[in-house]
Amino acid sequence: MSNTKEYVRNRADSKITKIVVDRDLCIGAASCIAVSGTTYELDNENKAVVTGADSVDDATLIMSAESCPTRAILLFDKEGKQVFPK
């Protein structure tokens, strides 16, 4: 992961505490936005950025990461273990 952006998640009911977007893998497909428009948006480089890390529950966050065709969204738990992709 060379060109990544990390976003801390502070939602009390969440097991996921960090969202990472690999900007080298992101192709701007916007499927993550289609699933969770309150979490992501595309920046001026047409890359996904997190704008609302705490806006959705874990299930929706995982679905949004799963929707990415290039697996550019990685999710981690509080121990630092990668939750998605496995």
C-alpha positions in Angstrom: 0.0 0.0 0.0 2.0 3.0 -1.2 -0.6 5.7 -1.8 -3.2 5.2 0.9 -5.4 7.4 3.1 -6.5 6.3 6.5 -9.6 7.3 8.3 -10.3 6.6 12.0 -13.8 5.3 12.9 -15.1 6.2 16.4 -18.5 4.8 16.3 -19.3 3.2 19.7 -21.2 0.2 18.3 -18.6 -0.6 15.6 -15.9 -3.4 15.5 -14.3 -1.6 12.6 -12.0 1.2 13.8 -10.1 2.2 10.6 -11.0 2.6 6.9 -8.1 2.7 4.4 -8.5 3.8 0.8 -5.7 2.7 -1.5 -5.7 5.5 -4.0 -3.5 3.6 -6.5 -6.2 0.9 -6.7 -9.2 3.3 -6.8 -10.6 3.8 -10.3 -13.5 6.1 -9.3 -16.2 3.5 -10.1 -18.3 5.1 -7.3 -19.9 1.8 -6.3 -18.9 2.6 -2.7 -20.9 5.8 -2.9 -23.9 3.9 -4.4 -24.0 1.7 -1.3 -23.0 4.4 1.3 -23.2 7.9 0.0 -22.9 9.3 3.5 -19.5 7.6 3.9 -17.7 8.4 0.7 -17.4 10.9 -2.1 -15.1 11.4 -5.1 -12.4 14.0 -4.8 -11.0 16.2 -7.6 -8.8 13.3 -8.8 -11.9 11.1 -9.1 -10.7 8.9 -6.2 -12.8 7.9 -3.2 -12.4 9.7 0.1 -14.1 9.1 3.4 -16.3 12.0 4.5 -18.4 10.2 7.1 -16.5 7.4 8.7 -19.1 7.0 11.5 -22.2 7.5 9.3 -23.2 3.9 8.8 -23.3 0.6 10.7 -20.6 -2.1 10.1 -22.8 -4.2 7.8 -23.3 -1.3 5.4 -19.6 -0.3 5.6 -18.6 -3.9 4.7 -21.1 -3.9 1.8 -19.6 -0.7 0.5 -16.1 -2.1 0.6 -17.3 -5.3 -1.0 -18.8 -3.3 -3.9 -15.4 -1.9 -4.9 -14.3 -3.7 -8.1 -10.6 -3.2 -7.3 -10.7 -3.9 -3.6 -9.4 -0.4 -2.9 -11.2 -0.1 0.5 -9.7 -2.0 3.4 -11.3 -2.3 6.8 -9.5 -2.9 10.1 -10.6 -3.8 13.7 -9.3 -2.3 16.9 -6.5 -4.9 17.1 -5.3 -3.8 13.7 -6.5 -7.0 12.1 -7.7 -6.6 8.5 -11.5 -7.4 8.4 -11.9 -6.8 4.7 -10.7 -8.0 2.3 -9.7 -11.2 4.0 
